[in-house]
Amino acid sequence: MRRRTPPPPSPLPQRDGVDPVRVRLPGEGTWATVREHLVDRLTGAGPGAVDGMFDAGLVVGADGRAVAPDAAYVPGMFVWFHRELPPEVPVPFPLDVVHRDEHIVVVDKPHFLATTPRGAHVTQTALARLRRELGIPALGAAHRLDRLTAGLVLFTVRPEERGAYQTLFRDRRVRKEYEAVAPYDPELALPRTVRSRIVKERGSLTAREVEGEPNAVSHVELTEHRADGLARYRLVLATGQTHQLRVHLNALGVPILGDPLYPVVRDPVPAGDFRRPLQLLARALEFTDPVTGVAHRFRSGRTLRAWSSYATWAAGGQPGQ
């Protein structure tokens, strides 16, 4: 098998912890110039946006020099540029570093902060913030945690080692324990292991269970419950499907407090509204380091606010975690 040649290093530095966009020109096409291809490719950039980037010399080649608007289209050529990003509402909660060494960084992520740049969340992500705050431009995520979920996330310091840590998650060699606050149902027999097939279709906000071979396995235990009808649950993931725990607890009749999608899709939460976070926390990560051989056990120091002060959480007072 022929090995693919790796792309050349970026000639542009990061901006606000965000990498520049890299585009490789396709091997086939009818474009006469680089500009024509980018106009066709970046249809969402808005009228005149591509021409503005070329006029300002913001599109560069591998040598770091600005690419001229009339530069000939060359199949396989790489170009780089930074997107002009719309303002983002800052997530006003700390990103606590639980562990840092020369190979990995483990953080306790707050609710509402995306793990990596995606969609409308770019600079206000854990990855971009950590790159800025820790001064590690090469930092990368070994896995992802939903934006609305708080808790432990593992990042890698060296790009050449990232694959080894990502393989841990792919091969299910990481023990992931979660905690949730949800209604108490005395008729729900626990503990139990839930197995189902979950699919999430492109363009759909929610995932759903369908018939077929299970691809999602969650172990659910009741930790404690109280007279006001709330309970705290301990959840251990054996797989990692999108929204898996949220789908499984909803299917059991105990949807997680603060969930805007399950059991029903509610109106989008306005940007900057941090009052009632989803009561789901990635509590623990355990794995054997594939580089050093060290057995790591990390625990989140966060508490779920609906459990410690339900009235405050329900009223939407004192925004926080």
N, C-alpha and C positions, 0 to 999 in steps of 0.2 A: 504494500500500500504506500502510495506517495504521500509524504508528509507535507502538510500545508505550511508555507512560509509564514512565520509570524509577522505581524505588522510592524513597521518601524515605530520607534518611541515618539510620543507626542512632542511636537516642537513648541506647544503652548503650555504654560503652567496652569494649575487649577485656579479657579476663581471661587472664592467663598467656600472652599472645600469640595467643589464640583468639577469633575473632569470636563474637558472640552468634548464636543461632539466629533466623532471620527466617522468619515464617510469613505467607503471604497467604491470607486466607480465600477459598475457592472461590466462583465466581459462582453456583453452584447447590448447594442442600443443604437438609436438613430440620432443621438444628440451630437451636434457639431462642436459645442463648447461645454466646459465645466459648468458655466452659469446656467445653460439651458437644462442640464440634468438636475441641478439643485432647485431650479424653479419648479420643475415637475415633481420633484421628490418632496419638497417642503411646502406642500400646498396649504398646510395649516399655519404657516408663518405670517400670513397676511400680505396684502398687495404691496409690492415694492420692498418687502423686507430683505429679500435675497439681493436685489440690486443695491440696497443700502449697505449691506455687509461688504459687497465687492467694492463699492465706492470708498468705503472707509478702510479698506485693506484688512478686513477681519477674517477673510478666508485664506488660509495659508497651506502650503505644501509641506512635504517632509523636511525640506531645508529651512523651514520657518519663514520663508519669503511669501509675501502676498501674491495670491493667484489673480491674474488679470481677468476681467470679465470676458474677454475674447480668447482666453487660453483654450487651446484645442483639447477636445475630449480624448483622454487616453485610457483605455480599458485597464482596470486594475490599479489605477492611480489612487492615492490616499489624499484627502484634504481634511483640515480640522477647522473648527470655529466654535466660539462660545455662543450659546443661545442667549437672547435677551429675555430674562425671566421676569414675570410679573411679581409685584410685591407679595410676600407671604406673611400671614399673621404669626408672630413668634409664639412658640409653645413655651410658656413661662415656668417650666419646671426643670429641676436639675437632672442631668444625666450622670448618675453616680458610677464611678469606676470601682468595680468590685475587685478586680485583679488585673495586673499589668506586668508582663515580662517581655523579653525580646522577641517572643513568638506570637503571643495573643494578648488581646484586651477583652475583658468581660465587663459588661456594663449592666446596670439596673435601669432599664428604659422606662420613662414615664408613659402614662396613657397619652394618646393624641399625637405622639411623635412617630412618624414612619421610620422604618429601619433604613431603607435606601431610597435614593431619588426615584420618583415615579409619578407621572401625571402632574397634578398641581402641587405636589410636595417635593421640593428639590433641596433648597438650602435649609429648610426646617425639617431635617431628617437626622437620625442618629449618626449616620455615616459622615455627612457633611459637617455636622457640629463637632464630632470627635476629631476629624482631620484638622479642623481649625483650632480646637481647644488643646489638643495634645501635640500638635505640630507633626503629625505623621501623614504625609500626603499619600503614601502607598497603602494606607489602611483599607481593608476590604472586609465585607461581611461574609461569614461562613454559612449563615442561614438567615432567615427572615422571621420577624414576629409581626403580626398584624398591627397596624397603626393604633387601633383602639385598645389593644392588649398591652399591659405593662409587664415588666419583668426582665429576666436575664437574656442577653444576646451576646453571642461570641463573634469577635472580629479578629482578623489575622493581620499581623504586622508586615510580613514579607510575602510579596505576590507569589514567589516560587513555592511557598509552603501552603498556599490557600487551598489547593486541590486536596491535600491530605486531610485537612480539617473538614472540608465540604463532603469528602467521602465518608467520614464518620456519620454524618446525618443521612446521607444517601443509603448507607448500609445499616442504618438503625442501630448504631453502636453508641448512641448517646441516650442516656436515660433522662427524659423530660417530665417533670412533675409540675402540675398547675394547681391553682386554687381558684374557686369561684364562689360567689354568693348568689343564691337563687332561692325560690320558694321551697318550703319543706312540704313533702307529701308523705304522710305516715304510711300510705299504702304502697309506696314504691320500695320494692325489695332491693336492698343494697347490702354489701357491694355486689357489683356485677360488671361483666365485660361486654361492651356493646360492639357489635360487628355489623357493618352495613357497607353498601356501595354508595359513595358520594360523588356527584358530578357537579361541576360549576361551568356553565356555558359562557362563552365569550359574550360580553355585553350585558350579562345578568349580574345584578347586585348580590344575589343569594345563591347558595349552593343547595342541592336537594338530594335526598336519598332515592335510589332507583333499584329495581330488581337487578340481580346479577351477583357475580363473585365479589365478596367484600374486599374493599380496598382501604377501609378505615376501621381501626380498632382502638377503642378507648376503655380504660379501666376506671370505673366510677365508684368512689367511696363516700359515705356520709361521715364527715368529721364531727360535727356537732349541730344541734338545732336549738331553737329557743321559742318562747311563748308567742312572740310576735309573728310567727309563721315563716321566719327566714332560716336558712340552713347554710352551712359552709361545707363545701365539697372538695375532696382531694381527687385529682384527675391525673392519670398517667397515660401518656400517649405511646402507642406502639407504632403508629404511622403518622403521617403529617399532611393530610388533605386540607385544602382551604376551608376555613371555618369549621373544622371537624368537631371541636368540643362544643361550639355554639349550636351546631346542627344536632349533635347527639343529646345534649341536655334538653334542647327544645323538644326532640322526639320523645324523651322520657316524661315530658309534661312539666319540666322545671326549667324554663328558659332563664338564662343569666340576666341578672338585673342590669339595666342600662343598655340592653342590646337594641340598636336601632333597626335591625333587620329581621330578627326572629323573636316571636312568631309572626309578626307582620312588619312590613317595610314602613317606617315612619318618615315624615318629612325630614329632609337633610338638616343636620345640625348646623347652624350658621357658623362661619369661620370666627374663631375667637370665643366660642361658647364652650368652656371647659368645666361646666358645673356638675354634670352627672356622668362620670366616666363608666365605661363598661366594667363590670365587677369581675374581671378575669385577670389573673396574674400568673406569669411564668415563674413559679416559685423556686425550682431547683434544676440544675444541670449537672450531670455526672458523666464523665468519660475518661478514658485513658489517653493522654496526649500522644498523638501519632509521631511527634517529632522527638519529645524528651522522654516519653514513657512514664511520666508522672500521672498518678491517679488524681484527677481533679474532682472536687465536690464544691459547688457554689450554691448559695442560697440568697434569694432576694430579701432585702430588709424592709420592703414595703408592706403596708397593711391596706386591705380593701376597706374603703371608707364607709360603705353601706353596712359593714359589719360592726365597725367601731363606733359609728354615729349615723344610724340609718335616718333619723329625722333630719339631720343636716344635709345628708346626701339627697334625700327625696325632695327637700325644699329647694335644692340647687344653691344652697348657701356656701360660703367659703370655698370658692373654686380651688381644687387641689386634687391630690392623689389619694 
